Amino acid sequence: FSFDSHTCRWTCHHSSLDAHGSRTIGEPMIKREHHSVVAFKDSIWIFGGRSDVGLEDDLVVLDTGSGVTEWKKPEASGELPTHRELHSAVIVEPTGHMLVIGGQDDKGELHEDVMMLNLYGVVWTKLQRGVIPKTHIACACVCGELFTF
């Protein structure tokens, strides 16, 4: 769903016509929880989480910038992150990098890593820097500096 703050209306984004006659194309992401979502330019980037079949390590994009709302599954390269839930993500402006912080795997093992995705080239890199919070965290990036809570 999306909420238009100007009209105060919700829109459902399925692969068929919604209540307003708009069409969303592509295969929608599978239902999940404990995933991360960030907005960059005209797209919404969704990573990981738990679905009905288990933990996910996929990357799904809802592109809203071409006049037609479209679900996409970009092919990523680099050092791919493992499946996880209960992690956090943030955009580093204006570089176009998404940071995925912490989380846990399906055995409850905690991830002590920060994964960086270049959204322009869709390339993952693992960052090795200091001690980080592991799960259930919130974060924000201000002037290139990451804050976690």
C-alpha positions as a Markdown table, in Angstrom:
| # | Residue | x | y | z |
|---|---|---|---|---|
| 1 | Phe | 0.0 | 0.0 | 0.0 |
| 2 | Ser | 1.0 | 3.6 | -0.4 |
| 3 | Phe | -0.4 | 6.7 | 1.2 |
| 4 | Asp | -0.7 | 10.0 | -0.7 |
| 5 | Ser | -0.2 | 12.7 | 1.9 |
| 6 | His | -1.8 | 15.3 | -0.5 |
| 7 | Thr | -5.1 | 13.5 | -1.1 |
| 8 | Cys | -5.0 | 11.5 | 2.2 |
| 9 | Arg | -5.8 | 8.3 | 0.2 |
| 10 | Trp | -4.3 | 4.8 | 0.3 |
| 11 | Thr | -3.5 | 2.8 | -2.9 |
| 12 | Cys | -3.2 | -0.9 | -3.0 |
| 13 | His | -0.3 | -2.1 | -5.3 |
| 14 | His | -1.2 | -5.5 | -6.7 |
| 15 | Ser | -0.5 | -6.9 | -10.2 |
| 16 | Ser | -4.0 | -6.0 | -11.3 |
| 17 | Leu | -6.1 | -2.9 | -11.2 |
| 18 | Asp | -6.4 | -1.2 | -7.8 |
| 19 | Ala | -9.4 | 0.7 | -6.5 |
| 20 | His | -8.3 | 3.9 | -8.4 |
| 21 | Gly | -7.8 | 2.1 | -11.8 |
| 22 | Ser | -4.0 | 2.2 | -11.5 |
| 23 | Arg | -2.0 | -0.8 | -12.6 |
| 24 | Thr | 1.1 | -2.2 | -10.8 |
| 25 | Ile | 3.1 | -4.5 | -13.0 |
| 26 | Gly | 5.6 | -7.2 | -12.1 |
| 27 | Glu | 5.5 | -10.0 | -9.5 |
| 28 | Pro | 4.8 | -8.5 | -6.1 |
| 29 | Met | 7.1 | -9.5 | -3.3 |
| 30 | Ile | 6.0 | -12.4 | -1.1 |
| 31 | Lys | 4.4 | -11.5 | 2.2 |
| 32 | Arg | 7.0 | -11.0 | 5.0 |
| 33 | Glu | 7.8 | -9.4 | 8.3 |
| 34 | His | 10.9 | -8.2 | 10.1 |
| 35 | His | 12.3 | -6.9 | 6.8 |
| 36 | Ser | 13.9 | -3.5 | 6.0 |
| 37 | Val | 12.6 | -0.8 | 3.7 |
| 38 | Val | 14.3 | 2.3 | 2.4 |
| 39 | Ala | 13.3 | 4.9 | -0.2 |
| 40 | Phe | 15.8 | 6.2 | -2.8 |
| 41 | Lys | 14.8 | 8.6 | -5.6 |
| 42 | Asp | 11.6 | 7.1 | -7.1 |
| 43 | Ser | 12.0 | 3.6 | -5.7 |
| 44 | Ile | 11.4 | 1.6 | -2.6 |
| 45 | Trp | 14.1 | -1.0 | -1.8 |
| 46 | Ile | 13.1 | -4.0 | 0.4 |
| 47 | Phe | 15.6 | -6.5 | 1.9 |
| 48 | Gly | 15.3 | -9.7 | 3.8 |
| 49 | Gly | 12.8 | -10.6 | 6.5 |
| 50 | Arg | 10.8 | -13.6 | 7.4 |
| 51 | Ser | 8.2 | -15.1 | 5.0 |
| 52 | Asp | 5.9 | -18.1 | 5.4 |
| 53 | Val | 8.8 | -20.4 | 4.1 |
| 54 | Gly | 11.6 | -18.9 | 6.3 |
| 55 | Leu | 14.1 | -16.2 | 6.2 |
| 56 | Glu | 14.8 | -14.3 | 3.0 |
| 57 | Asp | 17.9 | -12.8 | 1.5 |
| 58 | Asp | 16.3 | -11.2 | -1.5 |
| 59 | Leu | 16.2 | -7.7 | -2.7 |
| 60 | Val | 12.9 | -6.4 | -4.1 |
| 61 | Val | 12.3 | -2.9 | -5.6 |
| 62 | Leu | 9.0 | -1.1 | -6.1 |
| 63 | Asp | 9.8 | 1.4 | -8.9 |
| 64 | Thr | 7.4 | 4.3 | -9.0 |
| 65 | Gly | 9.3 | 6.7 | -11.3 |
| 66 | Ser | 8.3 | 5.6 | -14.8 |
| 67 | Gly | 4.7 | 6.5 | -14.7 |
| 68 | Val | 3.8 | 2.9 | -14.0 |
| 69 | Thr | 4.4 | 1.3 | -10.6 |
| 70 | Glu | 6.5 | -1.8 | -11.2 |
| 71 | Trp | 7.9 | -4.6 | -8.9 |
| 72 | Lys | 11.5 | -5.6 | -9.8 |
| 73 | Lys | 14.0 | -8.1 | -8.5 |
| 74 | Pro | 17.4 | -6.7 | -9.4 |
| 75 | Glu | 20.4 | -9.1 | -9.8 |
| 76 | Ala | 22.9 | -8.1 | -7.2 |
| 77 | Ser | 26.6 | -8.9 | -7.2 |
| 78 | Gly | 29.5 | -8.6 | -4.7 |
| 79 | Glu | 29.7 | -10.1 | -1.3 |
| 80 | Leu | 26.0 | -10.9 | -0.8 |
| 81 | Pro | 24.5 | -10.7 | 2.7 |
| 82 | Thr | 23.1 | -13.8 | 4.3 |
| 83 | His | 19.3 | -14.2 | 5.0 |
| 84 | Arg | 18.2 | -12.3 | 8.1 |
| 85 | Glu | 15.4 | -10.6 | 10.0 |
| 86 | Leu | 15.2 | -8.0 | 12.7 |
| 87 | His | 17.9 | -5.9 | 11.0 |
| 88 | Ser | 17.8 | -2.2 | 10.2 |
| 89 | Ala | 18.6 | -0.3 | 7.0 |
| 90 | Val | 19.3 | 3.3 | 6.1 |
| 91 | Ile | 20.2 | 5.3 | 3.0 |
| 92 | Val | 23.5 | 7.3 | 3.0 |
| 93 | Glu | 22.7 | 10.5 | 1.0 |
| 94 | Pro | 23.7 | 11.5 | -1.5 |
| 95 | Thr | 26.0 | 8.6 | -2.3 |
| 96 | Gly | 23.2 | 6.1 | -3.2 |
| 97 | His | 24.3 | 3.5 | -0.7 |
| 98 | Met | 22.0 | 1.5 | 1.5 |
| 99 | Leu | 23.4 | 0.1 | 4.8 |
| 100 | Val | 22.0 | -3.0 | 6.3 |
| 101 | Ile | 22.9 | -3.3 | 10.0 |
| 102 | Gly | 22.8 | -6.4 | 12.2 |
| 103 | Gly | 19.9 | -8.8 | 12.4 |
| 104 | Gln | 19.7 | -12.5 | 13.1 |
| 105 | Asp | 19.5 | -15.8 | 11.2 |
| 106 | Asp | 17.0 | -18.6 | 11.4 |
| 107 | Lys | 18.9 | -20.2 | 14.4 |
| 108 | Gly | 18.8 | -17.0 | 16.4 |
| 109 | Glu | 22.5 | -16.3 | 15.8 |
| 110 | Leu | 23.2 | -12.6 | 15.7 |
| 111 | His | 24.8 | -10.8 | 12.8 |
| 112 | Glu | 27.5 | -8.4 | 13.8 |
| 113 | Asp | 28.0 | -6.9 | 10.4 |
| 114 | Val | 27.2 | -3.9 | 8.3 |
| 115 | Met | 26.4 | -4.6 | 4.6 |
| 116 | Met | 26.5 | -1.8 | 2.1 |
| 117 | Leu | 24.6 | -1.9 | -1.2 |
| 118 | Asn | 25.5 | 0.5 | -4.0 |
| 119 | Leu | 22.0 | 1.2 | -5.4 |
| 120 | Tyr | 23.4 | 2.4 | -8.7 |
| 121 | Gly | 25.3 | -0.7 | -9.5 |
| 122 | Val | 23.5 | -3.1 | -7.2 |
| 123 | Val | 26.8 | -4.3 | -5.7 |
| 124 | Trp | 27.1 | -5.5 | -2.0 |
| 125 | Thr | 30.1 | -4.9 | 0.1 |
| 126 | Lys | 30.7 | -6.1 | 3.7 |
| 127 | Leu | 32.0 | -3.4 | 6.0 |
| 128 | Gln | 34.2 | -4.3 | 9.0 |
| 129 | Arg | 34.0 | -1.5 | 11.5 |
| 130 | Gly | 33.7 | -1.6 | 15.3 |
| 131 | Val | 31.0 | -3.1 | 17.5 |
| 132 | Ile | 27.4 | -2.6 | 16.4 |
| 133 | Pro | 24.0 | -3.2 | 17.9 |
| 134 | Lys | 22.7 | -6.5 | 16.6 |
| 135 | Thr | 18.9 | -6.6 | 16.4 |
| 136 | His | 15.8 | -4.5 | 17.1 |
| 137 | Ile | 17.7 | -1.3 | 16.3 |
| 138 | Ala | 16.7 | 2.0 | 14.7 |
| 139 | Cys | 19.2 | 4.0 | 12.7 |
| 140 | Ala | 19.6 | 7.3 | 10.9 |
| 141 | Cys | 22.3 | 8.7 | 8.6 |
| 142 | Val | 23.0 | 12.4 | 9.1 |
| 143 | Cys | 25.7 | 14.2 | 7.1 |
| 144 | Gly | 27.3 | 10.9 | 6.3 |
| 145 | Glu | 27.4 | 9.7 | 9.9 |
| 146 | Leu | 25.4 | 6.6 | 11.0 |
| 147 | Phe | 23.6 | 6.8 | 14.3 |
| 148 | Thr | 22.1 | 3.6 | 15.8 |
| 149 | Phe | 19.6 | 3.4 | 18.7 |
